[in-house]
Amino acid sequence: MLLPAGRRAHRGFAMNSIVPIRALGAQHRERVANHLLALTERDRYLRFGYSASDEQVRRYAELLDFERDEVFGIFNRRLQLIAMAHVAYAQSEDTQSCAEFGVSVLASARGRGYGGLLFDRAVTLARNRGVSMMFIHALTENTAMLKIARNAGARVHQDGSESQAYLQLPPAGLDTRMSKIVAEHFGEVDYQLKKQARQFWSLLADMQEIRQGVQDGRHQAAE
């Protein structure tokens, strides 16, 4: 029961070298809200377990505790947050070894395994925080999420329209600590490169507008 999570984490780390995952902080709160607001009505229902309104989604984003929990995601080249995960840690001392995983992926980014990659990262982060039990609360019809849980070796208990999956995690080792350090560094570097590229293309666009304005001015003067 303990080994599947470790093996999956190794596979996830290999893929993370291709798909950078970046830790999110309070400065990304608006991006998080925009990501969740961009989810379809159906996806909001699967993510939150109910048809969350825009106001409820914004409230969720406002209440995210980036200091206590782990929030991380995947950005595209336009710096749009296309996939995001939230690992919520229990506040009670009696349940401090437990955490809950939630994930959302935009419809345009489906089929690329992002949900599984984010779950792998969640397992690594949780193990490094001393968590021994990862819980996933999902609707029974959320087959994608339950598949991720089962593939990781989680036990799934179904009760009508809701399912509760839990995965027992092995203690953190040197491999998980190094994976966390390397993956976080790569995710940050990738984000900064995308940010610089976006600024560069914006600068080029401005320069082209200026050049076009100069040319138009010359044509008008010649006339």
PyMOL commands that place a pseudoatom at each C-alpha (Angstrom):
pseudoatom trace, name=CA, resn=MET, resi=1, chain=A, elem=C, hetatm=0, pos=[0.000, 0.000, 0.000]
pseudoatom trace, name=CA, resn=LEU, resi=2, chain=A, elem=C, hetatm=0, pos=[2.899, 2.342, 0.701]
pseudoatom trace, name=CA, resn=LEU, resi=3, chain=A, elem=C, hetatm=0, pos=[4.960, 1.758, -2.422]
pseudoatom trace, name=CA, resn=PRO, resi=4, chain=A, elem=C, hetatm=0, pos=[2.618, 2.889, -5.215]
pseudoatom trace, name=CA, resn=ALA, resi=5, chain=A, elem=C, hetatm=0, pos=[2.724, 6.493, -4.047]
pseudoatom trace, name=CA, resn=GLY, resi=6, chain=A, elem=C, hetatm=0, pos=[6.516, 6.455, -4.009]
pseudoatom trace, name=CA, resn=ARG, resi=7, chain=A, elem=C, hetatm=0, pos=[6.761, 4.846, -7.438]
pseudoatom trace, name=CA, resn=ARG, resi=8, chain=A, elem=C, hetatm=0, pos=[4.235, 7.243, -8.877]
pseudoatom trace, name=CA, resn=ALA, resi=9, chain=A, elem=C, hetatm=0, pos=[6.125, 10.176, -7.423]
pseudoatom trace, name=CA, resn=HIS, resi=10, chain=A, elem=C, hetatm=0, pos=[9.264, 9.065, -9.278]
pseudoatom trace, name=CA, resn=ARG, resi=11, chain=A, elem=C, hetatm=0, pos=[7.370, 8.863, -12.571]
pseudoatom trace, name=CA, resn=GLY, resi=12, chain=A, elem=C, hetatm=0, pos=[5.753, 12.227, -11.888]
pseudoatom trace, name=CA, resn=PHE, resi=13, chain=A, elem=C, hetatm=0, pos=[9.114, 13.831, -11.175]
pseudoatom trace, name=CA, resn=ALA, resi=14, chain=A, elem=C, hetatm=0, pos=[10.465, 12.618, -14.520]
pseudoatom trace, name=CA, resn=MET, resi=15, chain=A, elem=C, hetatm=0, pos=[7.518, 14.188, -16.314]
pseudoatom trace, name=CA, resn=ASN, resi=16, chain=A, elem=C, hetatm=0, pos=[7.770, 17.362, -14.238]
pseudoatom trace, name=CA, resn=SER, resi=17, chain=A, elem=C, hetatm=0, pos=[11.137, 17.974, -15.924]
pseudoatom trace, name=CA, resn=ILE, resi=18, chain=A, elem=C, hetatm=0, pos=[9.048, 18.531, -19.078]
pseudoatom trace, name=CA, resn=VAL, resi=19, chain=A, elem=C, hetatm=0, pos=[6.001, 20.204, -17.527]
pseudoatom trace, name=CA, resn=PRO, resi=20, chain=A, elem=C, hetatm=0, pos=[7.081, 22.865, -14.997]
pseudoatom trace, name=CA, resn=ILE, resi=21, chain=A, elem=C, hetatm=0, pos=[4.906, 23.217, -11.918]
pseudoatom trace, name=CA, resn=ARG, resi=22, chain=A, elem=C, hetatm=0, pos=[5.178, 26.466, -9.973]
pseudoatom trace, name=CA, resn=ALA, resi=23, chain=A, elem=C, hetatm=0, pos=[4.362, 27.155, -6.365]
pseudoatom trace, name=CA, resn=LEU, resi=24, chain=A, elem=C, hetatm=0, pos=[1.744, 29.887, -5.982]
pseudoatom trace, name=CA, resn=GLY, resi=25, chain=A, elem=C, hetatm=0, pos=[1.632, 32.588, -3.355]
pseudoatom trace, name=CA, resn=ALA, resi=26, chain=A, elem=C, hetatm=0, pos=[-0.617, 35.416, -2.260]
pseudoatom trace, name=CA, resn=GLN, resi=27, chain=A, elem=C, hetatm=0, pos=[0.557, 37.480, -5.242]
pseudoatom trace, name=CA, resn=HIS, resi=28, chain=A, elem=C, hetatm=0, pos=[-1.162, 34.945, -7.506]
pseudoatom trace, name=CA, resn=ARG, resi=29, chain=A, elem=C, hetatm=0, pos=[-4.552, 35.159, -5.794]
pseudoatom trace, name=CA, resn=GLU, resi=30, chain=A, elem=C, hetatm=0, pos=[-6.129, 36.993, -8.740]
pseudoatom trace, name=CA, resn=ARG, resi=31, chain=A, elem=C, hetatm=0, pos=[-4.732, 34.446, -11.208]
pseudoatom trace, name=CA, resn=VAL, resi=32, chain=A, elem=C, hetatm=0, pos=[-6.158, 31.657, -9.075]
pseudoatom trace, name=CA, resn=ALA, resi=33, chain=A, elem=C, hetatm=0, pos=[-9.564, 33.337, -9.047]
pseudoatom trace, name=CA, resn=ASN, resi=34, chain=A, elem=C, hetatm=0, pos=[-9.460, 33.873, -12.817]
pseudoatom trace, name=CA, resn=HIS, resi=35, chain=A, elem=C, hetatm=0, pos=[-8.533, 30.225, -13.353]
pseudoatom trace, name=CA, resn=LEU, resi=36, chain=A, elem=C, hetatm=0, pos=[-11.441, 28.981, -11.279]
pseudoatom trace, name=CA, resn=LEU, resi=37, chain=A, elem=C, hetatm=0, pos=[-13.865, 31.452, -12.828]
pseudoatom trace, name=CA, resn=ALA, resi=38, chain=A, elem=C, hetatm=0, pos=[-12.842, 30.150, -16.264]
pseudoatom trace, name=CA, resn=LEU, resi=39, chain=A, elem=C, hetatm=0, pos=[-13.997, 26.636, -15.365]
pseudoatom trace, name=CA, resn=THR, resi=40, chain=A, elem=C, hetatm=0, pos=[-17.202, 25.512, -17.005]
pseudoatom trace, name=CA, resn=GLU, resi=41, chain=A, elem=C, hetatm=0, pos=[-20.287, 25.102, -14.856]
pseudoatom trace, name=CA, resn=ARG, resi=42, chain=A, elem=C, hetatm=0, pos=[-19.806, 21.328, -15.021]
pseudoatom trace, name=CA, resn=ASP, resi=43, chain=A, elem=C, hetatm=0, pos=[-16.138, 21.575, -13.982]
pseudoatom trace, name=CA, resn=ARG, resi=44, chain=A, elem=C, hetatm=0, pos=[-16.975, 23.833, -11.052]
pseudoatom trace, name=CA, resn=TYR, resi=45, chain=A, elem=C, hetatm=0, pos=[-19.507, 21.268, -9.932]
pseudoatom trace, name=CA, resn=LEU, resi=46, chain=A, elem=C, hetatm=0, pos=[-16.911, 18.488, -10.049]
pseudoatom trace, name=CA, resn=ARG, resi=47, chain=A, elem=C, hetatm=0, pos=[-14.202, 20.593, -8.387]
pseudoatom trace, name=CA, resn=PHE, resi=48, chain=A, elem=C, hetatm=0, pos=[-16.236, 21.910, -5.463]
pseudoatom trace, name=CA, resn=GLY, resi=49, chain=A, elem=C, hetatm=0, pos=[-18.955, 19.285, -5.209]
pseudoatom trace, name=CA, resn=TYR, resi=50, chain=A, elem=C, hetatm=0, pos=[-21.656, 21.860, -5.923]
pseudoatom trace, name=CA, resn=SER, resi=51, chain=A, elem=C, hetatm=0, pos=[-22.484, 24.433, -8.609]
pseudoatom trace, name=CA, resn=ALA, resi=52, chain=A, elem=C, hetatm=0, pos=[-20.313, 27.236, -7.248]
pseudoatom trace, name=CA, resn=SER, resi=53, chain=A, elem=C, hetatm=0, pos=[-21.352, 30.738, -8.251]
pseudoatom trace, name=CA, resn=ASP, resi=54, chain=A, elem=C, hetatm=0, pos=[-18.841, 33.417, -9.261]
pseudoatom trace, name=CA, resn=GLU, resi=55, chain=A, elem=C, hetatm=0, pos=[-19.180, 34.960, -5.809]
pseudoatom trace, name=CA, resn=GLN, resi=56, chain=A, elem=C, hetatm=0, pos=[-18.481, 31.632, -4.097]
pseudoatom trace, name=CA, resn=VAL, resi=57, chain=A, elem=C, hetatm=0, pos=[-15.466, 31.023, -6.327]
pseudoatom trace, name=CA, resn=ARG, resi=58, chain=A, elem=C, hetatm=0, pos=[-14.024, 34.444, -5.516]
pseudoatom trace, name=CA, resn=ARG, resi=59, chain=A, elem=C, hetatm=0, pos=[-14.662, 33.822, -1.823]
pseudoatom trace, name=CA, resn=TYR, resi=60, chain=A, elem=C, hetatm=0, pos=[-12.747, 30.552, -2.054]
pseudoatom trace, name=CA, resn=ALA, resi=61, chain=A, elem=C, hetatm=0, pos=[-9.796, 32.326, -3.679]
pseudoatom trace, name=CA, resn=GLU, resi=62, chain=A, elem=C, hetatm=0, pos=[-9.876, 35.111, -1.065]
pseudoatom trace, name=CA, resn=LEU, resi=63, chain=A, elem=C, hetatm=0, pos=[-9.762, 32.611, 1.807]
pseudoatom trace, name=CA, resn=LEU, resi=64, chain=A, elem=C, hetatm=0, pos=[-6.846, 30.550, 0.480]
pseudoatom trace, name=CA, resn=ASP, resi=65, chain=A, elem=C, hetatm=0, pos=[-4.126, 30.358, 3.115]
pseudoatom trace, name=CA, resn=PHE, resi=66, chain=A, elem=C, hetatm=0, pos=[-0.885, 30.302, 1.129]
pseudoatom trace, name=CA, resn=GLU, resi=67, chain=A, elem=C, hetatm=0, pos=[1.180, 30.172, 4.314]
pseudoatom trace, name=CA, resn=ARG, resi=68, chain=A, elem=C, hetatm=0, pos=[-0.464, 27.061, 5.743]
pseudoatom trace, name=CA, resn=ASP, resi=69, chain=A, elem=C, hetatm=0, pos=[-1.426, 25.153, 2.602]
pseudoatom trace, name=CA, resn=GLU, resi=70, chain=A, elem=C, hetatm=0, pos=[0.311, 24.231, -0.638]
pseudoatom trace, name=CA, resn=VAL, resi=71, chain=A, elem=C, hetatm=0, pos=[-1.057, 25.825, -3.802]
pseudoatom trace, name=CA, resn=PHE, resi=72, chain=A, elem=C, hetatm=0, pos=[0.684, 25.218, -7.117]
pseudoatom trace, name=CA, resn=GLY, resi=73, chain=A, elem=C, hetatm=0, pos=[-0.083, 25.096, -10.796]
pseudoatom trace, name=CA, resn=ILE, resi=74, chain=A, elem=C, hetatm=0, pos=[0.908, 25.010, -14.449]
pseudoatom trace, name=CA, resn=PHE, resi=75, chain=A, elem=C, hetatm=0, pos=[1.117, 28.108, -16.640]
pseudoatom trace, name=CA, resn=ASN, resi=76, chain=A, elem=C, hetatm=0, pos=[0.989, 28.313, -20.417]
pseudoatom trace, name=CA, resn=ARG, resi=77, chain=A, elem=C, hetatm=0, pos=[3.152, 30.652, -22.481]
pseudoatom trace, name=CA, resn=ARG, resi=78, chain=A, elem=C, hetatm=0, pos=[0.680, 33.480, -21.990]
pseudoatom trace, name=CA, resn=LEU, resi=79, chain=A, elem=C, hetatm=0, pos=[1.100, 33.056, -18.233]
pseudoatom trace, name=CA, resn=GLN, resi=80, chain=A, elem=C, hetatm=0, pos=[-2.449, 31.824, -17.926]
pseudoatom trace, name=CA, resn=LEU, resi=81, chain=A, elem=C, hetatm=0, pos=[-2.945, 29.380, -15.069]
pseudoatom trace, name=CA, resn=ILE, resi=82, chain=A, elem=C, hetatm=0, pos=[-4.333, 26.349, -16.905]
pseudoatom trace, name=CA, resn=ALA, resi=83, chain=A, elem=C, hetatm=0, pos=[-4.132, 23.776, -14.101]
pseudoatom trace, name=CA, resn=MET, resi=84, chain=A, elem=C, hetatm=0, pos=[-4.058, 24.212, -10.339]
pseudoatom trace, name=CA, resn=ALA, resi=85, chain=A, elem=C, hetatm=0, pos=[-3.924, 22.075, -7.222]
pseudoatom trace, name=CA, resn=HIS, resi=86, chain=A, elem=C, hetatm=0, pos=[-4.577, 22.818, -3.568]
pseudoatom trace, name=CA, resn=VAL, resi=87, chain=A, elem=C, hetatm=0, pos=[-3.281, 20.689, -0.709]
pseudoatom trace, name=CA, resn=ALA, resi=88, chain=A, elem=C, hetatm=0, pos=[-5.140, 21.712, 2.443]
pseudoatom trace, name=CA, resn=TYR, resi=89, chain=A, elem=C, hetatm=0, pos=[-3.526, 20.729, 5.722]
pseudoatom trace, name=CA, resn=ALA, resi=90, chain=A, elem=C, hetatm=0, pos=[-5.556, 19.993, 8.819]
pseudoatom trace, name=CA, resn=GLN, resi=91, chain=A, elem=C, hetatm=0, pos=[-5.379, 22.631, 11.535]
pseudoatom trace, name=CA, resn=SER, resi=92, chain=A, elem=C, hetatm=0, pos=[-6.181, 20.318, 14.433]
pseudoatom trace, name=CA, resn=GLU, resi=93, chain=A, elem=C, hetatm=0, pos=[-3.300, 18.611, 16.249]
pseudoatom trace, name=CA, resn=ASP, resi=94, chain=A, elem=C, hetatm=0, pos=[-5.271, 15.371, 16.207]
pseudoatom trace, name=CA, resn=THR, resi=95, chain=A, elem=C, hetatm=0, pos=[-5.346, 15.357, 12.396]
pseudoatom trace, name=CA, resn=GLN, resi=96, chain=A, elem=C, hetatm=0, pos=[-2.108, 17.163, 11.568]
pseudoatom trace, name=CA, resn=SER, resi=97, chain=A, elem=C, hetatm=0, pos=[-0.844, 14.099, 9.696]
pseudoatom trace, name=CA, resn=CYS, resi=98, chain=A, elem=C, hetatm=0, pos=[-3.707, 14.412, 7.185]
pseudoatom trace, name=CA, resn=ALA, resi=99, chain=A, elem=C, hetatm=0, pos=[-4.209, 16.565, 4.100]
pseudoatom trace, name=CA, resn=GLU, resi=100, chain=A, elem=C, hetatm=0, pos=[-6.823, 16.962, 1.380]
pseudoatom trace, name=CA, resn=PHE, resi=101, chain=A, elem=C, hetatm=0, pos=[-6.099, 17.274, -2.337]
pseudoatom trace, name=CA, resn=GLY, resi=102, chain=A, elem=C, hetatm=0, pos=[-8.149, 19.263, -4.845]
pseudoatom trace, name=CA, resn=VAL, resi=103, chain=A, elem=C, hetatm=0, pos=[-7.375, 19.929, -8.514]
pseudoatom trace, name=CA, resn=SER, resi=104, chain=A, elem=C, hetatm=0, pos=[-8.822, 21.747, -11.518]
pseudoatom trace, name=CA, resn=VAL, resi=105, chain=A, elem=C, hetatm=0, pos=[-7.752, 21.804, -15.179]
pseudoatom trace, name=CA, resn=LEU, resi=106, chain=A, elem=C, hetatm=0, pos=[-9.159, 24.073, -17.867]
pseudoatom trace, name=CA, resn=ALA, resi=107, chain=A, elem=C, hetatm=0, pos=[-11.025, 22.293, -20.648]
pseudoatom trace, name=CA, resn=SER, resi=108, chain=A, elem=C, hetatm=0, pos=[-8.470, 23.514, -23.214]
pseudoatom trace, name=CA, resn=ALA, resi=109, chain=A, elem=C, hetatm=0, pos=[-5.670, 21.751, -21.323]
pseudoatom trace, name=CA, resn=ARG, resi=110, chain=A, elem=C, hetatm=0, pos=[-7.322, 18.352, -20.857]
pseudoatom trace, name=CA, resn=GLY, resi=111, chain=A, elem=C, hetatm=0, pos=[-5.793, 15.072, -21.925]
pseudoatom trace, name=CA, resn=ARG, resi=112, chain=A, elem=C, hetatm=0, pos=[-2.196, 16.009, -21.101]
pseudoatom trace, name=CA, resn=GLY, resi=113, chain=A, elem=C, hetatm=0, pos=[-1.943, 14.292, -17.739]
pseudoatom trace, name=CA, resn=TYR, resi=114, chain=A, elem=C, hetatm=0, pos=[-1.768, 17.543, -15.769]
pseudoatom trace, name=CA, resn=GLY, resi=115, chain=A, elem=C, hetatm=0, pos=[-4.073, 16.261, -13.033]
pseudoatom trace, name=CA, resn=GLY, resi=116, chain=A, elem=C, hetatm=0, pos=[-1.812, 13.286, -12.407]
pseudoatom trace, name=CA, resn=LEU, resi=117, chain=A, elem=C, hetatm=0, pos=[1.318, 15.447, -12.416]
pseudoatom trace, name=CA, resn=LEU, resi=118, chain=A, elem=C, hetatm=0, pos=[-0.173, 17.822, -9.870]
pseudoatom trace, name=CA, resn=PHE, resi=119, chain=A, elem=C, hetatm=0, pos=[-1.189, 14.899, -7.689]
pseudoatom trace, name=CA, resn=ASP, resi=120, chain=A, elem=C, hetatm=0, pos=[2.372, 13.546, -7.817]
pseudoatom trace, name=CA, resn=ARG, resi=121, chain=A, elem=C, hetatm=0, pos=[3.674, 16.933, -6.684]
pseudoatom trace, name=CA, resn=ALA, resi=122, chain=A, elem=C, hetatm=0, pos=[1.067, 17.006, -3.915]
pseudoatom trace, name=CA, resn=VAL, resi=123, chain=A, elem=C, hetatm=0, pos=[2.267, 13.632, -2.642]
pseudoatom trace, name=CA, resn=THR, resi=124, chain=A, elem=C, hetatm=0, pos=[5.884, 14.842, -2.544]
pseudoatom trace, name=CA, resn=LEU, resi=125, chain=A, elem=C, hetatm=0, pos=[4.978, 18.070, -0.740]
pseudoatom trace, name=CA, resn=ALA, resi=126, chain=A, elem=C, hetatm=0, pos=[2.731, 16.300, 1.741]
pseudoatom trace, name=CA, resn=ARG, resi=127, chain=A, elem=C, hetatm=0, pos=[5.369, 13.700, 2.580]
pseudoatom trace, name=CA, resn=ASN, resi=128, chain=A, elem=C, hetatm=0, pos=[7.879, 16.470, 3.233]
pseudoatom trace, name=CA, resn=ARG, resi=129, chain=A, elem=C, hetatm=0, pos=[5.391, 18.017, 5.663]
pseudoatom trace, name=CA, resn=GLY, resi=130, chain=A, elem=C, hetatm=0, pos=[5.052, 14.746, 7.576]
pseudoatom trace, name=CA, resn=VAL, resi=131, chain=A, elem=C, hetatm=0, pos=[1.629, 13.857, 6.198]
pseudoatom trace, name=CA, resn=SER, resi=132, chain=A, elem=C, hetatm=0, pos=[0.848, 10.157, 6.256]
pseudoatom trace, name=CA, resn=MET, resi=133, chain=A, elem=C, hetatm=0, pos=[-2.691, 10.212, 4.832]
pseudoatom trace, name=CA, resn=MET, resi=134, chain=A, elem=C, hetatm=0, pos=[-3.887, 12.070, 1.733]
pseudoatom trace, name=CA, resn=PHE, resi=135, chain=A, elem=C, hetatm=0, pos=[-7.645, 12.412, 1.290]
pseudoatom trace, name=CA, resn=ILE, resi=136, chain=A, elem=C, hetatm=0, pos=[-9.527, 13.134, -1.920]
pseudoatom trace, name=CA, resn=HIS, resi=137, chain=A, elem=C, hetatm=0, pos=[-13.189, 14.040, -1.615]
pseudoatom trace, name=CA, resn=ALA, resi=138, chain=A, elem=C, hetatm=0, pos=[-14.878, 13.787, -5.005]
pseudoatom trace, name=CA, resn=LEU, resi=139, chain=A, elem=C, hetatm=0, pos=[-18.217, 13.157, -6.558]
pseudoatom trace, name=CA, resn=THR, resi=140, chain=A, elem=C, hetatm=0, pos=[-18.629, 9.573, -7.714]
pseudoatom trace, name=CA, resn=GLU, resi=141, chain=A, elem=C, hetatm=0, pos=[-19.166, 10.835, -11.257]
pseudoatom trace, name=CA, resn=ASN, resi=142, chain=A, elem=C, hetatm=0, pos=[-15.750, 12.560, -11.199]
pseudoatom trace, name=CA, resn=THR, resi=143, chain=A, elem=C, hetatm=0, pos=[-14.140, 9.552, -12.861]
pseudoatom trace, name=CA, resn=ALA, resi=144, chain=A, elem=C, hetatm=0, pos=[-10.959, 11.418, -13.847]
pseudoatom trace, name=CA, resn=MET, resi=145, chain=A, elem=C, hetatm=0, pos=[-10.138, 12.338, -10.252]
pseudoatom trace, name=CA, resn=LEU, resi=146, chain=A, elem=C, hetatm=0, pos=[-10.974, 8.894, -8.918]
pseudoatom trace, name=CA, resn=LYS, resi=147, chain=A, elem=C, hetatm=0, pos=[-8.822, 7.308, -11.625]
pseudoatom trace, name=CA, resn=ILE, resi=148, chain=A, elem=C, hetatm=0, pos=[-5.856, 9.394, -10.487]
pseudoatom trace, name=CA, resn=ALA, resi=149, chain=A, elem=C, hetatm=0, pos=[-6.466, 8.278, -6.909]
pseudoatom trace, name=CA, resn=ARG, resi=150, chain=A, elem=C, hetatm=0, pos=[-6.778, 4.596, -7.820]
pseudoatom trace, name=CA, resn=ASN, resi=151, chain=A, elem=C, hetatm=0, pos=[-3.688, 4.695, -10.024]
pseudoatom trace, name=CA, resn=ALA, resi=152, chain=A, elem=C, hetatm=0, pos=[-1.747, 6.010, -7.037]
pseudoatom trace, name=CA, resn=GLY, resi=153, chain=A, elem=C, hetatm=0, pos=[-2.947, 3.093, -4.931]
pseudoatom trace, name=CA, resn=ALA, resi=154, chain=A, elem=C, hetatm=0, pos=[-5.613, 4.927, -2.963]
pseudoatom trace, name=CA, resn=ARG, resi=155, chain=A, elem=C, hetatm=0, pos=[-8.570, 3.172, -1.425]
pseudoatom trace, name=CA, resn=VAL, resi=156, chain=A, elem=C, hetatm=0, pos=[-11.877, 4.580, -2.608]
pseudoatom trace, name=CA, resn=HIS, resi=157, chain=A, elem=C, hetatm=0, pos=[-15.039, 4.410, -0.534]
pseudoatom trace, name=CA, resn=GLN, resi=158, chain=A, elem=C, hetatm=0, pos=[-18.246, 5.280, -2.369]
pseudoatom trace, name=CA, resn=ASP, resi=159, chain=A, elem=C, hetatm=0, pos=[-21.349, 6.482, -0.584]
pseudoatom trace, name=CA, resn=GLY, resi=160, chain=A, elem=C, hetatm=0, pos=[-24.066, 7.352, -3.074]
pseudoatom trace, name=CA, resn=SER, resi=161, chain=A, elem=C, hetatm=0, pos=[-23.147, 10.393, -5.134]
pseudoatom trace, name=CA, resn=GLU, resi=162, chain=A, elem=C, hetatm=0, pos=[-19.940, 11.057, -3.172]
pseudoatom trace, name=CA, resn=SER, resi=163, chain=A, elem=C, hetatm=0, pos=[-16.654, 9.195, -2.919]
pseudoatom trace, name=CA, resn=GLN, resi=164, chain=A, elem=C, hetatm=0, pos=[-13.874, 9.448, -0.369]
pseudoatom trace, name=CA, resn=ALA, resi=165, chain=A, elem=C, hetatm=0, pos=[-10.428, 8.245, -1.383]
pseudoatom trace, name=CA, resn=TYR, resi=166, chain=A, elem=C, hetatm=0, pos=[-7.426, 8.063, 0.895]
pseudoatom trace, name=CA, resn=LEU, resi=167, chain=A, elem=C, hetatm=0, pos=[-3.806, 7.259, 0.186]
pseudoatom trace, name=CA, resn=GLN, resi=168, chain=A, elem=C, hetatm=0, pos=[-1.361, 6.216, 2.863]
pseudoatom trace, name=CA, resn=LEU, resi=169, chain=A, elem=C, hetatm=0, pos=[1.993, 7.941, 2.315]
pseudoatom trace, name=CA, resn=PRO, resi=170, chain=A, elem=C, hetatm=0, pos=[5.433, 6.660, 3.299]
pseudoatom trace, name=CA, resn=PRO, resi=171, chain=A, elem=C, hetatm=0, pos=[7.722, 8.933, 5.330]
pseudoatom trace, name=CA, resn=ALA, resi=172, chain=A, elem=C, hetatm=0, pos=[9.755, 11.459, 3.353]
pseudoatom trace, name=CA, resn=GLY, resi=173, chain=A, elem=C, hetatm=0, pos=[13.223, 10.408, 2.270]
pseudoatom trace, name=CA, resn=LEU, resi=174, chain=A, elem=C, hetatm=0, pos=[16.145, 12.084, 0.546]
pseudoatom trace, name=CA, resn=ASP, resi=175, chain=A, elem=C, hetatm=0, pos=[14.552, 11.408, -2.845]
pseudoatom trace, name=CA, resn=THR, resi=176, chain=A, elem=C, hetatm=0, pos=[11.384, 13.344, -2.049]
pseudoatom trace, name=CA, resn=ARG, resi=177, chain=A, elem=C, hetatm=0, pos=[13.310, 16.256, -0.529]
pseudoatom trace, name=CA, resn=MET, resi=178, chain=A, elem=C, hetatm=0, pos=[15.603, 16.551, -3.556]
pseudoatom trace, name=CA, resn=SER, resi=179, chain=A, elem=C, hetatm=0, pos=[12.652, 16.170, -5.951]
pseudoatom trace, name=CA, resn=LYS, resi=180, chain=A, elem=C, hetatm=0, pos=[10.875, 19.046, -4.204]
pseudoatom trace, name=CA, resn=ILE, resi=181, chain=A, elem=C, hetatm=0, pos=[13.911, 21.354, -4.361]
pseudoatom trace, name=CA, resn=VAL, resi=182, chain=A, elem=C, hetatm=0, pos=[14.744, 20.641, -8.012]
pseudoatom trace, name=CA, resn=ALA, resi=183, chain=A, elem=C, hetatm=0, pos=[11.137, 20.741, -9.218]
pseudoatom trace, name=CA, resn=GLU, resi=184, chain=A, elem=C, hetatm=0, pos=[10.361, 24.024, -7.447]
pseudoatom trace, name=CA, resn=HIS, resi=185, chain=A, elem=C, hetatm=0, pos=[13.512, 25.626, -8.862]
pseudoatom trace, name=CA, resn=PHE, resi=186, chain=A, elem=C, hetatm=0, pos=[12.652, 24.495, -12.384]
pseudoatom trace, name=CA, resn=GLY, resi=187, chain=A, elem=C, hetatm=0, pos=[9.075, 25.705, -12.069]
pseudoatom trace, name=CA, resn=GLU, resi=188, chain=A, elem=C, hetatm=0, pos=[10.234, 29.143, -10.918]
pseudoatom trace, name=CA, resn=VAL, resi=189, chain=A, elem=C, hetatm=0, pos=[12.850, 29.463, -13.693]
pseudoatom trace, name=CA, resn=ASP, resi=190, chain=A, elem=C, hetatm=0, pos=[10.309, 28.442, -16.326]
pseudoatom trace, name=CA, resn=TYR, resi=191, chain=A, elem=C, hetatm=0, pos=[7.786, 30.997, -15.059]
pseudoatom trace, name=CA, resn=GLN, resi=192, chain=A, elem=C, hetatm=0, pos=[10.355, 33.808, -15.090]
pseudoatom trace, name=CA, resn=LEU, resi=193, chain=A, elem=C, hetatm=0, pos=[11.440, 32.912, -18.645]
pseudoatom trace, name=CA, resn=LYS, resi=194, chain=A, elem=C, hetatm=0, pos=[7.822, 32.991, -19.809]
pseudoatom trace, name=CA, resn=LYS, resi=195, chain=A, elem=C, hetatm=0, pos=[7.364, 36.312, -18.028]
pseudoatom trace, name=CA, resn=GLN, resi=196, chain=A, elem=C, hetatm=0, pos=[10.445, 37.779, -19.720]
pseudoatom trace, name=CA, resn=ALA, resi=197, chain=A, elem=C, hetatm=0, pos=[9.325, 36.459, -23.110]
pseudoatom trace, name=CA, resn=ARG, resi=198, chain=A, elem=C, hetatm=0, pos=[5.924, 38.058, -22.632]
pseudoatom trace, name=CA, resn=GLN, resi=199, chain=A, elem=C, hetatm=0, pos=[7.535, 41.389, -21.713]
pseudoatom trace, name=CA, resn=PHE, resi=200, chain=A, elem=C, hetatm=0, pos=[9.870, 41.147, -24.713]
pseudoatom trace, name=CA, resn=TRP, resi=201, chain=A, elem=C, hetatm=0, pos=[7.045, 40.515, -27.185]
pseudoatom trace, name=CA, resn=SER, resi=202, chain=A, elem=C, hetatm=0, pos=[5.099, 43.374, -25.641]
pseudoatom trace, name=CA, resn=LEU, resi=203, chain=A, elem=C, hetatm=0, pos=[8.126, 45.642, -26.115]
pseudoatom trace, name=CA, resn=LEU, resi=204, chain=A, elem=C, hetatm=0, pos=[8.454, 44.556, -29.743]
pseudoatom trace, name=CA, resn=ALA, resi=205, chain=A, elem=C, hetatm=0, pos=[4.776, 45.282, -30.317]
pseudoatom trace, name=CA, resn=ASP, resi=206, chain=A, elem=C, hetatm=0, pos=[5.216, 48.779, -28.853]
pseudoatom trace, name=CA, resn=MET, resi=207, chain=A, elem=C, hetatm=0, pos=[8.289, 49.391, -31.023]
pseudoatom trace, name=CA, resn=GLN, resi=208, chain=A, elem=C, hetatm=0, pos=[6.405, 48.281, -34.132]
pseudoatom trace, name=CA, resn=GLU, resi=209, chain=A, elem=C, hetatm=0, pos=[3.590, 50.689, -33.310]
pseudoatom trace, name=CA, resn=ILE, resi=210, chain=A, elem=C, hetatm=0, pos=[6.124, 53.494, -32.883]
pseudoatom trace, name=CA, resn=ARG, resi=211, chain=A, elem=C, hetatm=0, pos=[7.828, 52.629, -36.184]
pseudoatom trace, name=CA, resn=GLN, resi=212, chain=A, elem=C, hetatm=0, pos=[4.488, 52.472, -37.939]
pseudoatom trace, name=CA, resn=GLY, resi=213, chain=A, elem=C, hetatm=0, pos=[3.611, 55.865, -36.491]
pseudoatom trace, name=CA, resn=VAL, resi=214, chain=A, elem=C, hetatm=0, pos=[6.907, 57.324, -37.733]
pseudoatom trace, name=CA, resn=GLN, resi=215, chain=A, elem=C, hetatm=0, pos=[6.355, 55.888, -41.188]
pseudoatom trace, name=CA, resn=ASP, resi=216, chain=A, elem=C, hetatm=0, pos=[2.809, 57.214, -41.323]
pseudoatom trace, name=CA, resn=GLY, resi=217, chain=A, elem=C, hetatm=0, pos=[4.124, 60.605, -40.258]
pseudoatom trace, name=CA, resn=ARG, resi=218, chain=A, elem=C, hetatm=0, pos=[6.724, 60.590, -43.021]
pseudoatom trace, name=CA, resn=HIS, resi=219, chain=A, elem=C, hetatm=0, pos=[4.143, 59.665, -45.630]
pseudoatom trace, name=CA, resn=GLN, resi=220, chain=A, elem=C, hetatm=0, pos=[1.882, 62.469, -44.489]
pseudoatom trace, name=CA, resn=ALA, resi=221, chain=A, elem=C, hetatm=0, pos=[4.775, 64.949, -44.583]
pseudoatom trace, name=CA, resn=ALA, resi=222, chain=A, elem=C, hetatm=0, pos=[5.721, 63.831, -48.095]
pseudoatom trace, name=CA, resn=GLU, resi=223, chain=A, elem=C, hetatm=0, pos=[2.187, 64.350, -49.299]
for i in range(1, 223): cmd.bond("trace and resi %d" % i, "trace and resi %d" % (i + 1))
show_as sticks, trace
zoom trace
